[in-house]
Amino acid sequence: MALWRIDACKAETGDRSNTSIYNAIRAGLFTRPVAIGQRAKAWPDYEVKAIVRARIAGQSDGEIRELVNRLHAKRIDQLATV
């Protein structure tokens, strides 16, 4: 698993600005970042790829919100096994 900074996420999703990503997070359409330092955030690559695949597949915003919730739950499950 790789962690992608915001520029890599924008390149993968086609977004042009950081604001686009953060607006999608507020709308529940993108996962929240994880802290990788005091002022640095990143996203697991598999989460970004899953969201992009859902968009390409034509899933609705509601379906993508469900996906985002599942991805967040997966993070919690992974922490429980560490």
Buried (B, 14 or more C-beta within 10 A) or exposed (E): EEBBEBEBBBEBBEBEEEEBBBEBBEEBBBBBBEEEEEEEEBBBBEBBEBBBEBBEEEBEEEEBBBBBEEBEEBBEEEEEEE
